[in-house]
């Protein structure tokens, strides 16, 4: 049974085809060299037309600050380690951690890595941000509400803020420490049985030999690391804003037994002209990140001599991370690179700042830094470093030091900044070369290009391709996989970094398409196994995308829209048949069984079987988790992989469930699902539909809601809106009843006509609650729809609602 779920009528007004009323504003901005025109379209996207490169990026910074000022201010404080100055003593460790992990290399070399004009581009971008801040601080009453609530003003930026690594998707020191603890508690064989490490070629892989004292790992070893990565909490009740919003989801108690790791998100795919209705290559990308106000990404169109690119990136960065230029389109998902290791050192009992390396004592390098703290005197903190990296913990009792070696502290590892080179790529060869500069995070970069000079004549309408990227430490020891902590005594040293072009990739595959969804794409025979990770997302999203692409010979943008919003559960296809040969004595349970057996596996709003299934799978995950994972390990292994769940329930390899009656488990979980639905939604089963406030929806709270009066907090909240799907559908919406994760940004491109590009960015382009673009894209997103992203000047002008001219 399905019910039609209606959005409130006023939401639909935001996308109605009304004519745009254009207003013009002229501003004098010191720092510009020539006039710049900014055309803001009715969806809040700024199309910036400059006459030179400096002014283009100056205007990008100025414009981003005008829309996302508070977001940029929090970014600046996290990047510079000055949060305690705003929020007080509780943030001292955060600031200490930030400063401990600050990039301390040569800034000029760093900026030139991202683009030959990197110092000039980043410098101009920062100048533009500061120009806006300088102007708005002269009229503080016009500052966005967040500044008034916190009684503060925005501070000025420097290039060091732009190249900060604090917001990166970084792996895997947290899981490395937890795996070390698990090996100590359970042994390596049990950890391998419970985990889904792949690809493997033989029994006993990966090697989990623990070469350090496991009993000593149960201390707050990563406290300083966690401090600068975990959410900012403006009050004790906050969920918080993280260094990346993903950090706000890292609550083990909430996610226990649910295989929902924030890093395991995003889809992209490209099809060749042979598989597109237009005859030209096409691209789709929907990165999955935390749902937040404002969103992580920000659309912009940049046009100047040598530049013509539209798409989205993080508002604190110049350029475009995902989008297209006049020659091709590109998108990204995460590729598993292990860029962190935890080293354990023997410390000198007579001199705690010395550690043993290759049989001799070396001295820790110490930097003293001063942290300003709200309502108290500044605090002086020591920042300590071994030859491998920042010291995060000192165990005086056992005479041990712990340090993190982080590849992302190498030159050129500011997340996404290397996309500046991609923005000017004219063909696959240039794009792949640009990818060699993209070091953090590890990514699956895909390309859909139009024909240009130099491409093979056999590809008359453009190439498609995939290249994995990322800085990849080589761990040459056969007993060192990077999955557990190791001694820092010189036996476990990286053997350099694998050249990016030696990571997997392909161009113009014979099947005519490429799909990536954070799943493993490296073959078992990959020759550089010592330079890639062991943990990957489930293949269910990639499998479903592949299935739908192969189901039709030709695809259109309408097909891609349907695919990006697909709610079919591949896991349900595998688990529901377990009920076929069973029969329940209890009437409600038998009713639920029959509902699932006649269901189409689609988790759409309005579907009662979808609600029953999600409740049942949730109970299955919890029950199997508790049966399989010893309680002593729960804190360090909060979930099991979907593949393990399915394997243990369906195959003749029940693993840790070998002593349990699987049929009893399946029916007991269905009974518990009925009890859960009854408790949450009442006894009337006709009200058990999916996509309601108590059973899958989206509601966004302003990050400072707990500092607001209830009426104001309600006014700045967005939603609720009905949602479908869950964490493992193509349209990934997370496992929580209120969607906290998934695609807030999407892009679809047909390279035949750049004006056909479609996009979305929920809840809106602006982070200012007083702006008309604060929430205007949310209703479009909520119904899985898009707005047109125009590229030609004629089309842009036809939808312009405001024209701004910036003059020197």
C-alpha atoms as one frame of an Amber mdcrd trajectory, in Angstrom:
protein
   0.000   0.000   0.000   1.259   3.482  -0.850   0.030   6.885   0.163   0.664
  10.084  -1.744   2.866  12.410   0.294   2.276  16.085  -0.490   4.678  18.939
   0.133   3.173  22.112   1.591   1.868  24.198  -1.281   3.947  27.268  -0.466
   7.144  25.281  -1.107   6.208  24.886  -4.747   6.216  28.639  -5.265   9.987
  28.730  -5.104  10.385  26.937  -8.412   7.446  28.371 -10.324   8.335  29.878
 -13.710   7.885  33.537 -12.840   9.825  36.264 -14.563  12.906  37.543 -12.747
  12.983  41.131 -11.585  16.505  42.437 -12.048  17.999  45.005  -9.700  21.396
  46.657 -10.160  23.871  47.586  -7.438  27.134  49.480  -7.949  29.875  49.158
  -5.330  33.335  50.689  -4.988  35.702  47.995  -3.715  39.345  48.894  -3.030
  41.702  46.194  -4.293  40.114  45.526  -7.673  41.984  46.385 -10.862  39.042
  46.578 -13.276  35.247  46.444 -12.979  33.632  43.058 -12.295  30.032  42.131
 -13.072  28.174  39.627 -10.872  24.844  38.316 -12.135  22.962  36.459  -9.405
  20.311  34.169 -10.824  16.984  33.424  -9.198  18.385  30.300  -7.510  21.094
  32.339  -5.808  24.007  31.300  -8.040  26.524  34.066  -8.736  27.882  34.270
 -12.287  31.069  36.329 -12.014  32.467  38.075 -15.098  35.919  39.597 -14.634
  38.461  41.062 -17.030  41.503  39.475 -15.399  42.402  36.512 -13.201  43.140
  38.534 -10.060  39.758  40.228 -10.093  37.962  36.957 -10.829  39.162  35.309
  -7.630  38.963  38.539  -5.638  35.290  38.698  -6.596  34.785  35.007  -5.804
  36.070  35.590  -2.273  34.025  38.766  -1.866  30.868  37.065  -3.105  31.341
  33.957  -0.935  31.748  36.154   2.137  28.544  38.010   1.300  26.586  34.721
   1.406  28.456  32.546   3.909  30.111  34.953   6.358  29.455  33.037   9.593
  30.433  29.729   7.992  33.686  31.347   6.854  34.321  32.802  10.303  33.948
  29.409  11.987  36.210  27.933   9.302  38.817  30.641  10.001  38.748  30.048
  13.740  39.041  26.281  13.331  41.894  26.698  10.853  43.824  29.111  13.070
  43.128  27.501  16.440  41.280  30.519  17.852  37.964  28.952  18.893  38.689
  29.352  22.632  38.878  33.101  22.083  35.218  32.935  21.050  33.791  30.110
  23.192  36.047  29.905  26.221  38.230  27.418  28.081  36.372  24.307  26.924
  37.939  24.812  23.479  41.588  25.075  24.578  42.394  21.490  23.613  40.745
  22.010  20.217  42.976  24.998  19.560  46.023  23.116  20.811  45.215  20.204
  18.496  44.686  22.521  15.540  48.013  24.231  16.091  49.744  20.898  16.658
  48.564  19.656  13.248  49.117  22.928  11.379  50.976  22.822   8.062  54.423
  24.280   8.724  56.048  23.896   5.312  57.027  26.473   2.707  53.893  28.482
   1.875  55.082  29.592  -1.576  55.799  26.008  -2.668  52.524  24.903  -1.139
  50.455  27.407  -3.106  52.266  26.755  -6.388  51.418  23.059  -6.074  47.728
  23.763  -6.651  48.231  25.975  -9.705  51.175  27.763 -11.341  49.469  30.998
 -10.268  48.475  29.565  -6.887  50.003  32.314  -4.721  48.283  34.993  -6.785
  44.925  33.167  -6.968  44.743  32.392  -3.251  46.035  35.856  -2.414  43.323
  37.513  -4.502  40.642  35.241  -3.021  41.706  36.198   0.505  41.805  39.888
  -0.454  38.209  39.610  -1.638  37.012  37.979   1.585  38.789  40.638   3.624
  37.347  43.441   1.501  33.849  42.285   2.379  34.742  41.833   6.064  36.325
  45.283   6.210  33.172  46.842   4.772  30.618  44.931   6.877  32.514  45.526
  10.127  31.976  49.252   9.623  28.243  48.615  10.035  28.114  45.800  12.632
  24.345  46.124  12.930  24.175  44.591   9.429  26.135  41.486  10.405  24.215
  38.190  10.174  22.335  37.115  13.280  24.990  34.607  14.379  27.508  37.374
  15.072  24.982  39.277  17.151  24.131  36.166  19.167  27.800  35.463  19.907
  28.673  39.158  20.328  31.568  38.970  17.900  32.749  40.215  14.518  34.455
  38.335  11.671  38.253  38.383  11.530  40.552  38.774   8.564  41.828  35.881
   6.477  45.321  34.894   5.367  46.402  32.308   2.753  47.214  29.928   5.635
  43.484  29.687   6.361  42.744  28.543   2.809  45.349  25.759   2.859  44.325
  24.443   6.286  43.763  20.684   6.447  41.332  20.818   9.370  38.277  20.188
   7.178  39.675  17.211   5.252  38.242  13.703   5.069  41.225  12.024   6.726
  41.888   8.331   7.375  42.639   6.162   9.315  44.298   6.854  12.659  41.026
   6.508  14.568  40.194   3.075  13.198  43.859   2.081  13.427  43.813   2.654
  17.170  40.492   0.832  17.506  41.743  -2.138  15.480  44.782  -2.288  17.748
  42.492  -2.422  20.765  40.292  -5.045  19.101  43.247  -7.270  18.228  44.317
  -7.122  21.868  40.796  -7.997  23.065  39.748 -10.573  20.461  42.822 -11.666
  18.530  43.557 -11.044  14.839  41.507 -13.973  13.493  38.317 -12.823  15.208
  38.831  -9.241  14.045  39.233 -10.455  10.456  36.087 -12.586  10.792  33.999
  -9.638  11.992  35.446  -7.065   9.565  35.084  -6.761   5.810  38.664  -6.232
   4.668  39.133  -6.488   0.912  40.375  -7.251  -1.609  42.314 -10.194  -0.202
  44.120 -12.999  -2.017  44.648 -15.559   0.755  43.705 -16.514   4.278  45.271
 -14.414   6.990  45.034 -11.159   5.045  45.361  -8.455   6.059  48.139  -8.969
   8.575  47.012  -7.639  11.969  50.071  -8.549  14.002  50.307  -6.181  16.950
  53.925  -5.152  17.577  53.097  -2.839  20.497  51.674  -3.430  23.975  47.933
  -3.702  23.343  46.994  -3.257  26.992  48.426   0.267  26.902  46.231   1.370
  23.983  43.122   1.922  26.141  44.083   5.461  27.110  42.917   8.815  25.642
  45.705   8.626  23.088  43.984  10.660  20.383  42.494  13.308  22.661  44.268
  16.209  20.950  43.535  14.819  17.488  39.870  14.310  18.341  39.655  17.744
  19.936  40.222  19.605  16.691  38.206  17.145  14.587  35.034  16.796  16.665
  32.034  19.150  16.578  32.007  22.687  17.849  29.303  22.868  20.482  27.999
  26.352  21.159  25.992  24.973  24.096  25.933  21.631  25.908  22.799  20.625
  23.988  24.293  21.125  20.525  24.918  18.399  17.994  27.583  20.760  16.747
  29.462  21.746  13.626  32.538  19.641  13.005  35.795  20.368  11.277  33.804
  18.691   8.596  30.120  18.218   9.279  30.733  14.450   9.131  32.355  14.714
  12.543  28.973  15.591  14.026  27.768  12.110  13.060  30.509  10.290  14.949
  28.422   9.176  17.912  29.082   5.451  18.442  26.026   4.944  20.635  23.759
   6.401  17.942  25.217   4.420  15.053  25.896   1.149  16.852  25.057  -1.832
  14.629  24.188   0.446  11.684  26.735   0.275   8.890  26.705   4.025   8.324
  30.211   5.420   8.239  30.152   9.073   7.139  33.115   8.561   4.806  31.176
   5.930   2.866  29.148   8.215   0.661  28.891   9.697  -2.838  28.051   8.452
  -6.316  29.365   9.449  -9.701  29.130   7.974 -13.145  29.843   8.887 -16.747
  28.498   7.379 -19.961  29.982   7.659 -23.421  28.206   9.119 -26.434  27.313
   5.584 -27.508  25.142   5.269 -24.381  23.580   8.745 -24.356  20.481   9.920
 -26.181  22.321  13.046 -27.346  25.315  11.114 -28.652  27.624  13.056 -26.323
  29.209  11.968 -23.027  27.202  12.616 -19.860  28.101  12.901 -16.174  26.297
  12.618 -12.838  27.693  13.306  -9.370  26.100  13.502  -5.933  28.585  13.699
  -3.053  27.037  12.517   0.216  27.822  14.736   3.147  26.105  15.831   6.343
  22.881  17.786   5.907  23.528  21.179   7.461  22.561  24.843   7.557  24.212
  26.156   5.479  25.287  23.338   3.197  28.939  22.439   2.772  29.051  23.390
  -0.900  28.398  26.567  -2.835  27.625  27.044  -6.544  29.499  29.665  -8.566
  30.257  30.485 -12.209  33.710  31.970 -12.887  34.379  33.750 -16.190  37.543
  35.644 -17.155  40.290  35.330 -19.777  41.489  31.710 -19.487  38.646  30.748
 -17.154  35.050  29.688 -17.803  33.869  27.158 -15.248  30.689  26.539 -13.294
  30.028  24.177 -10.423  30.406  23.948  -6.689  33.099  23.752  -4.081  33.523
  24.618  -0.450  32.916  28.360  -0.044  36.272  28.823   1.704  38.206  27.685
  -1.388  38.843  29.382  -4.742  37.785  27.605  -7.912  35.287  24.788  -8.449
  35.654  21.228  -7.110  32.839  19.598  -9.119  31.481  21.075 -12.335  32.314
  21.747 -15.969  34.163  24.148 -18.218  33.846  24.572 -22.003  35.603  21.256
 -22.695  34.426  18.732 -20.141  32.779  17.912 -16.832  34.199  16.168 -13.779
  33.008  14.737 -10.494  34.347  12.955  -7.450  33.740  10.281  -4.842  36.066
   9.095  -2.082  38.797   6.542  -2.875  40.242   4.728   0.133  43.768   5.911
   0.862  45.294   5.320   4.293  47.194   8.533   5.010  47.736   8.257   8.780
  49.691   5.975  11.103  50.000   5.886  14.883  53.571   5.414  16.116  54.430
   4.229  19.634  57.855   5.129  21.050  59.894   4.074  24.038  60.547   7.258
  26.035  63.675   7.874  28.082  62.776   7.469  31.794  65.497   9.985  32.658
  64.469  12.500  29.985  60.784  12.277  28.933  61.360  14.439  25.844  63.612
  11.793  24.328  62.475   8.724  22.406  64.358   5.732  21.027  64.902   5.482
  17.283  67.187   2.846  15.765  68.803   2.204  19.124  69.636   5.829  19.954
  67.806   8.573  21.836  66.371  11.429  19.794  64.974  14.639  21.272  61.420
  15.795  20.711  61.128  19.181  19.015  59.030  21.547  21.155  57.237  24.733
  20.085  55.459  26.855  22.686  52.319  28.635  21.542  49.908  31.018  23.263
  46.141  30.527  23.047  43.804  33.439  23.740  40.844  32.367  25.900  37.565
  34.177  26.438  37.127  35.560  29.987  40.542  34.437  31.236  44.261  34.907
  30.710  45.969  33.389  27.652  47.268  29.835  28.021  50.727  28.719  26.903
  50.764  25.185  25.448  53.630  22.963  24.268  53.460  21.491  20.769  55.730
  18.456  20.487  57.020  16.598  17.424  58.989  13.445  16.730  60.663  12.790
  13.391  57.357  11.252  12.245  54.915  13.917  13.349  52.879  15.500  16.159
  52.992  13.932  19.632  49.388  13.370  20.692  49.881  11.538  24.008  52.549
  11.032  26.663  52.276   7.947  28.885  54.552   8.823  31.801  53.730   5.651
  33.740  54.813   3.280  30.968  57.414   5.635  29.462  55.778   5.815  26.043
  55.109   8.557  23.507  52.464   8.402  20.782  52.712  10.408  17.556  50.656
  10.579  14.374  52.366  10.471  11.014  49.993  12.255   8.649  50.684  12.295
   4.927  48.318  15.253   4.703  50.958  17.426   6.387  53.086  17.079   3.244
  53.170  19.905   0.698  50.128  20.018  -1.586  47.567  18.350   0.681  44.989
  21.081   1.214  41.709  19.342   0.344  40.259  20.021  -3.120  42.520  22.984
  -3.974  44.161  21.108  -6.853  40.818  21.361  -8.643  42.106  24.758  -9.804
  44.165  22.845 -12.372  41.165  20.716 -13.351  39.114  23.864 -13.950  41.249
  24.673 -17.013  41.607  21.141 -18.441  40.709  20.920 -22.133  40.738  17.131
 -22.596  41.223  13.813 -20.808  45.019  13.983 -21.021  45.142  17.402 -19.370
  42.547  16.383 -16.804  44.463  13.248 -15.839  47.625  15.313 -15.505  45.756
  17.770 -13.261  44.658  14.815 -11.127  48.290  14.096 -10.249  48.226  17.205
  -8.050  45.120  16.115  -6.120  46.480  14.557  -2.926  43.741  14.916  -0.266
  41.264  13.377   0.030  41.715  10.203  -1.991  39.185  10.481  -4.799  37.622
   8.710  -7.745  37.769  11.483 -10.336  35.622  10.961 -13.434  35.631  12.967
 -16.658  33.158  13.429 -19.498  34.691  15.481 -22.273  33.694  16.956 -25.589
  35.866  16.420 -28.647  38.869  18.699 -28.912  42.071  18.724 -30.903  44.450
  15.978 -29.889  41.837  13.395 -28.959  41.650  10.152 -30.941  39.481  10.379
 -34.031  37.806   7.142 -32.949  36.150   9.141 -30.173  34.506  11.859 -32.261
  32.330  13.291 -29.514  34.584  13.121 -26.492  36.214  10.831 -23.978  35.110
   9.429 -20.646  37.530   8.309 -17.975  38.242   7.511 -14.332  41.394   8.180
 -12.333  41.908   7.379  -8.660  43.844  10.117  -6.879  45.359  10.758  -3.486
  48.612  10.758  -1.586  49.307   7.078  -0.917  52.059   6.088   1.526  53.861
   2.876   0.584  54.220   0.494   3.533  56.869  -1.937   2.292  56.844  -4.358
   5.238  54.804  -7.519   4.551  53.644  -7.513   8.179  52.519  -3.878   8.151
  49.178  -3.036   6.587  48.576   0.302   8.301  45.622  -1.130  10.218  47.163
  -1.222  13.716  49.621   1.011  15.617  53.323   0.239  15.172  56.567   1.006
  17.011  58.285   4.235  16.014  61.743   2.720  16.471  62.660   2.712  12.774
  61.373  -0.720  11.740  58.188   0.643  10.175  58.997   3.432   7.748  57.070
   4.560   4.705  58.780   3.885   1.413  57.701   7.171  -0.154  54.407   7.813
  -1.947  52.942   5.990  -4.927  52.794   8.249  -8.016  49.137   9.083  -8.555
  49.118   7.891 -12.165  50.019   4.413 -10.877  46.721   4.305  -8.991  43.863
   2.586 -10.869  42.146   4.307 -13.766  40.766   3.784 -17.257  39.673   5.733
 -20.302  36.893   4.950 -22.780  36.102   1.451 -21.457  34.409  -0.867 -23.983
  31.233  -1.063 -21.877  30.760   2.670 -22.416  30.387   3.781 -18.797  32.193
   4.168 -15.472  30.527   3.983 -12.042  32.120   4.743  -8.671  30.407   4.818
  -5.282  33.268   4.502  -2.752  33.297   0.771  -3.421  36.450  -1.199  -4.098
  37.562  -0.857  -7.717  41.077  -2.258  -7.426  41.670  -5.787  -8.745  43.168
  -8.494  -6.542  46.192  -8.466  -8.819  46.844  -4.731  -8.325  50.656  -4.481
  -8.102  50.717  -1.728  -5.471  48.596  -3.352  -2.773  50.879  -1.840  -0.121
  49.705   1.673  -1.035  45.890   1.436  -0.878  43.397   0.822   1.898  41.518
  -2.253   3.098  38.139  -0.761   4.047  35.615   0.210   1.387  31.953   1.068
   1.214  29.390  -1.566   0.339  29.015  -2.164  -3.392  25.202  -1.990  -3.262
  24.912   1.559  -4.616  27.412   0.927  -7.397  25.665  -2.342  -8.284  22.280
  -0.633  -8.533  23.629   2.216 -10.683  25.321  -0.295 -12.983  22.116  -2.316
 -13.214  20.080   0.704 -14.290  22.674   1.935 -16.787  22.822  -1.494 -18.403
  19.021  -1.730 -18.489  18.761   0.842 -21.315  20.860   1.302 -24.444  20.651
   5.116 -24.320  20.238   7.561 -21.445  18.952  11.111 -21.158  19.160  13.696
 -18.386  15.664  12.621 -17.346  16.997   9.081 -16.887  19.885  10.403 -14.815
  17.457  12.347 -12.606  15.512   9.152 -11.964  18.698   7.240 -11.247  20.044
   9.786  -8.746  16.756   9.645  -6.825  16.468   5.839  -6.908  15.184   4.332
  -3.659  15.425   0.585  -4.369  17.195  -1.396  -1.646  19.553  -4.023  -3.053
  19.961  -5.414   0.463  16.197  -5.939   0.738  16.346  -8.070  -2.409  18.716
 -10.395  -0.575  17.111 -10.429   2.873  13.362 -10.523   2.161  13.541 -13.999
   0.501  14.611 -15.346   3.909  10.936 -15.008   4.874   9.531 -17.087   2.003
   9.690 -20.510   3.655   8.679 -19.255   7.093   5.301 -18.664   8.708   4.584
 -16.695  11.853   1.990 -17.760  14.430   1.423 -14.193  15.565  -1.019 -12.345
  13.270   0.797  -8.965  13.148   4.083 -10.696  12.333   2.488 -12.817   9.611
   0.839  -9.679   8.207   4.249  -7.995   8.081   5.791 -11.043   6.389   3.130
 -10.973   3.678   3.618  -7.231   3.209   7.307  -7.744   2.509   6.889 -10.749
   0.212   4.655  -8.759  -2.159   6.746  -5.584  -1.991   8.927  -4.143  -4.795
  11.923  -3.279  -2.518  11.493   0.464  -3.100  11.811   2.652   0.011   9.575
   5.430  -1.229   7.599   7.905   0.875   4.052   6.694   1.426   4.963   2.998
   1.337   3.891   0.897   4.325   6.033  -2.135   3.347   9.037   0.209   3.165
   8.435   1.235   6.771   8.108  -2.412   7.820  11.279  -3.387   5.990  13.456
  -0.614   7.418  12.274  -1.427  10.936  13.004  -5.124  10.302  16.462  -4.568
   8.813  17.320  -2.281  11.726  16.325  -5.011  14.167  18.276  -7.601  12.158
  21.401  -5.469  12.222  21.109  -4.958  15.954  20.437  -8.615  16.734  23.160
  -9.993  14.474  25.600  -7.401  15.780  24.963  -8.402  19.396  25.190 -12.113
  18.565  28.385 -11.723  16.540  30.387  -9.022  18.288  31.495  -9.699  21.880
  30.223  -6.998  24.204  33.750  -6.139  25.286  34.395  -4.933  21.724  31.271
  -2.815  21.184  32.973   0.474  21.996  35.624  -0.115  19.336  33.569  -1.862
  16.636  30.259   0.015  16.494  28.901  -1.692  13.365  29.191  -4.634  11.008
  29.343  -4.404   7.237  26.241  -5.140   5.185  28.137  -7.849   3.321  28.829
  -9.652   6.602  25.194  -9.374   7.677  23.961 -10.866   4.407  26.635 -13.563
   4.333  25.927 -14.788   7.849  22.149 -14.864   7.306  21.972 -16.289   3.778
  24.945 -18.525   3.104  26.258 -21.808   4.408  28.989 -19.777   6.122  27.137
 -18.401   9.155  30.383 -17.419  10.853  29.660 -16.202  14.385  25.967 -17.196
  13.981  26.778 -20.891  13.598  25.238 -21.698  16.980  22.037 -19.737  16.354
  18.844 -20.699  14.536  18.762 -18.129  11.758  15.027 -18.617  11.131  14.304
 -17.792  14.754  16.465 -14.685  14.505  14.679 -13.538  11.338  11.164 -13.924
  12.788  12.076 -12.536  16.193  13.432  -9.419  14.505  10.237  -9.045  12.489
   8.244  -9.270  15.715  10.464  -6.632  17.303  10.046  -4.432  14.229   6.258
  -4.563  14.645   6.625  -3.606  18.297   8.864  -0.688  17.344   6.458   0.605
  14.684   3.533   0.295  17.085   5.390   2.265  19.731   6.448   5.025  17.328
   3.443   5.259  14.993   0.498   3.769  16.881  -1.648   0.651  16.508  -3.307
   1.636  13.220  -1.147  -0.013  10.555  -2.555   2.215   7.832  -0.562   5.019
   9.468   2.741   3.156   9.244   3.855   4.783   6.031   7.415   5.744   5.256
   8.279   9.419   4.904   6.606  11.142   7.844   7.943  13.115  10.778   8.156
  10.045  13.007   9.371   7.771  10.248  11.897   9.284   7.791  11.938  12.989
   7.170  14.329  15.912   6.903  14.370  18.780   9.356  17.336  21.153   9.558
  18.072  23.120  12.711  20.118  26.284  12.702  23.471  25.570  14.427  22.806
  28.292  17.015  19.215  27.234  17.743  19.994  26.582  21.389  21.087  30.202
  21.805  17.858  31.532  20.300  14.407  32.118  21.689  12.087  29.233  20.721
  10.197  31.371  18.207  13.388  32.476  16.461  14.807  28.943  16.452  11.592
  27.708  14.859  11.674  30.439  12.212  15.245  29.558  11.252  14.533  25.810
  11.160  13.899  24.282   7.734  11.367  21.525   7.048  10.218  18.967   7.878
   9.942  17.257   4.507   9.162  13.601   3.767  12.087  11.454   2.637  12.557
   7.961   1.279  15.513   5.633   0.980  18.162   4.972   3.592  21.946   4.776
   3.830  22.417   2.176   1.097  20.036   3.316  -1.619  21.476   5.278  -4.537
  19.597   8.260  -3.138  21.336   7.793   0.184  19.457   9.343   3.108  21.174
   7.751   6.091  19.848   5.343   8.698  18.417   7.943  11.069  14.723   8.849
  11.076  15.672  12.496  10.528  17.973  12.532   7.525  21.348  13.783   8.716
  23.405  12.603   5.779  23.217  12.285   2.005  23.375  14.392  -1.140  22.602
  18.054  -0.527  24.466  18.913  -3.751  23.914  17.214  -7.116  24.939  17.887
 -10.695  23.896  16.365 -14.046  25.668  17.280 -17.290  25.061  16.479 -20.946
  28.156  17.719 -22.759  26.148  18.318 -25.933  24.756  21.529 -24.436  26.189
  23.124 -21.297  22.937  25.032 -20.758  21.195  21.697 -20.105  23.156  21.234
 -16.864  21.009  20.583 -13.802  21.923  21.078 -10.161  20.759  21.460  -6.578
  22.257  22.660  -3.293  20.027  22.345  -0.242  18.863  24.271   1.667  20.076
  27.313  -0.286  23.050  29.294  -1.501  23.073  31.708   1.431  23.830  30.989
   5.063  22.158  34.211   6.200  18.654  33.499   7.579  17.527  36.923   6.365
  18.387  36.116   2.742  15.730  34.880   0.289  18.274  32.223  -0.714  18.619
  30.771   2.799  16.005  28.040   2.249  14.634  28.469  -1.271  16.292  25.327
  -2.698  15.109  23.022   0.102  11.643  22.314  -1.359  13.174  21.558  -4.767
  15.672  19.198  -3.117  12.960  17.620  -0.960  11.111  16.398  -4.032  14.411
  15.208  -5.580  14.344  17.877  -8.258  16.836  20.334  -9.755  17.232  23.848
 -11.090  18.878  24.700 -14.440  22.519  25.772 -14.204  22.974  28.056 -17.175
  26.352  28.673 -18.783  25.838  30.897 -21.822  25.591  34.617 -21.146  22.211
  34.805 -22.883  20.671  32.143 -20.661  22.266  33.573 -17.519  20.861  37.020
 -18.248  17.390  35.545 -18.795  17.235  34.340 -15.176  19.201  37.116 -13.461
  17.461  38.612 -10.431  20.247  40.973  -9.351  23.168  42.606 -11.132  26.104
  43.866  -9.077  28.995  45.838 -10.528  32.142  45.970  -8.410  34.398  48.874
  -9.334  37.954  49.721  -8.209
